[in-house]
């Protein structure tokens, strides 16, 4: 989805599409941080 949004922005230059892309990018990063945090917590708990 994020790649499609970027491609659409790069072809159209639509600022709303760019803002959607940035929002999706931010949400993706937040999800990755949460996943890493959960994995670290699980590892520490198992020690």
C-alpha positions in Angstrom: 0.0 0.0 0.0 2.8 2.4 0.9 4.6 1.8 -2.4 1.4 2.4 -4.3 0.8 5.6 -2.5 4.4 6.8 -3.3 4.1 5.8 -6.9 0.8 7.8 -7.2 2.3 10.8 -5.6 5.4 10.7 -7.8 3.2 10.6 -10.9 0.7 13.2 -9.8 2.5 15.5 -7.4 -0.7 15.6 -5.3 0.2 16.9 -1.9 -2.7 15.0 -0.2 -1.3 11.8 -1.6 2.1 12.7 -0.2 0.6 13.4 3.2 -1.2 10.0 3.1 2.2 8.4 2.2 3.8 10.1 5.2 1.0 9.0 7.5 1.3 5.4 6.3 5.1 5.5 6.7 4.8 6.7 10.3 2.3 4.0 11.1 4.5 1.4 9.6 7.5 2.6 11.7 5.3 2.7 14.9 4.3 -0.9 14.2 7.9 -2.0 13.8 8.9 -0.3 17.0 6.0 -2.0 18.9 6.9 -5.4 17.4 10.6 -5.0 18.4 9.5 -3.9 21.9 7.3 -7.0 22.3 10.0 -9.3 21.0 12.6 -7.8 23.5 10.1 -8.1 26.4 9.5 -11.7 25.5 13.2 -12.5 25.3 13.8 -10.8 28.7 10.9 -12.7 30.3 12.3 -16.0 29.0 15.7 -15.4 30.6 
